[in-house]
Amino acid sequence: MRKNIIAGNWKMNTTLPEGLALAKGLNEALKGKTLKCDVVIGVPFTHLASIAAAIDTDRIGVAAQNCANNGKGAFTGEVSAAMVASAGATYVIIGHSERRSYYHENDEILKEKVNLALANGLTPIFCIGEALEEREAGKHFEVVDLQVEGALFDLSAGDFGKLVIAYEPVWAIGTGKTATAEQAQEIHAHIRSTLANKYGQTAADNCPILYGGSMNAENAKALVAKPDVDGGLIGGASLSVEKFLPIVEAF
Ligand code: PEP
């Protein structure tokens, strides 16, 4: 059976002391609890090693929010998949809509990042999702299919089996607008059928598909109750233990 996962994406928030305090607070809050999902926090590069050393990483997985599309070398300012793995990350968020739009990451670049992440033993949390105009034009199914096909469909079946996908409609990220549980279920089921057409039903059934976009303590239960919604990628509400914990407990 596929995993349920609640993953935080802190984005470019928290200084190192603030991030350490947040991670330790979450670690404390989860102690002794029986969880029905895996918990992951996506933290800034600068925080990875300190946070991985300060928390119980069997309880909380640590994710980088990006990695370079090259293995090593003269790429000033870039951080490689091997580097984040060596700092204690076990996951990496790849293809977030902010990276696609502000840093022009296209399918080719994302494909390279996914391959490097997998080669370095990281679990990619691969983000897809349509813009508002695309949803309004009824193109959302087509958009997510192209994103999945463009970056993932050269993977071997073995590598495909290591992926997590996050469906994040761009119009719901940081806007306070959430897809309804029904909208999320509809497109998650569609994504799973696209995956099944390529990799077979069993592989598609084993792939966790997370929802992201203004998920919070109020809407999390209805979203994760849907059969094809296997958890969430949480931005704003992952920045405080009080807001994140009820989402973790929504299962
Ligand atoms: C995100 O950035 O992945 C996200 C879902 O953000 P928010 O929860 O703030 O909408």
Residues whose N, C-alpha, C, O or C-beta is under 5 A from the ligand:
A	BS01	PEP	N9 A172 I173 G174 T175 G212 G213 S214 M215 L233 I234 G235 G236 A237
